[in-house]
Amino acid sequence: MRILISDVVSLPTNGNSGAKQRVDIGVEDGRIAFIAKHMPRDSEQGQHQGPWDRVIVGRGRLVLPGLVNAHTHLGMTLLRGYGDDLPLMVWLQEKMWPIEEQLTAEDVYWSALLGIGEMLKGGVTTCGDMYFHMDAVAEAVAETGIRASLSRGIQDISGSGLKGLGEAVDLCRGWQGAANGRITTALGPHAPYTCSPEFLQKTADWAARLEVPIHIHVAETTAEVREIGEKYGTTPLGMLSANGLLDLPMTAAHCVHMEEADIVLAAQKEVRIVHCPTSNLKLGSGIAPVPKMLAAGLTVGLGTDSAASNNRLDIW
Ligand SMILES: [Zn+2]
């Protein structure tokens, strides 16, 4: 398949906004073959030696690298608008968890397809996704062409920890590197308040053995910070550190309530933060101290969280 995107304005990624120029982009077999100065159709090299299977006229449009939605739950796209105007814990315990028990693998498959369609239309070409029935999500990712890091969300407060961990390990073994490398995997312990220290240690052992990163929710609400403080005498990030998770590559979603010492520790351990502002505001969780994180040298990405706690999967 040869695709030509003709006469589109290219936005350079080196921060040099003055270097914008009109270009033609050739794509062959799913890879960019060239980016060259735009040649009018009637010039000698016009249209860069076709024939092309498809020509996309880019005039008046901007081409830029794909966006990354670093934290989402595609299986929840069908739950958009269910449980509005509630704080996180009520939303989660009284609305989401009961209805999620009803979701089948087929529900999650269609939900993921819908979510991926919305993301691709919004320029997102890569996502970090955590949920259950993840084989169905992986199939949707493989079919659509998006790139994704997938993790089976796991916790052990319901007593189903080891079963979930087994499924999570199977997901990593079954899908790592699939779809021409577009699918990678991670282990996804839900959060410090839904996972016991023993369960987190087991998860960390498996992540090290499988050589996959950790994807987790951290310090999302003041209620979580209070609960972890009372139970363990430390912060959510401190609790994860005590159980070995920060010795692994880790993506930490939210991090709304981070103390100065947490930010220093996160920077030392190169924890990658995912800022999810719309979700944090919708659920009344607060506003993450992003300027302080950036000043400490942390890598901060953006996430929507699920459509159920945002209502959109649009990074813009
Ligand atoms: Zn989330």
Boltz pocket constraint, residues with backbone or C-beta under 6 A from the ligand:
constraints:
  - pocket:
      binder: B
      contacts: [[A, 71], [A, 72], [A, 73], [A, 217], [A, 253], [A, 305], [A, 306]]
      max_distance: 6.0
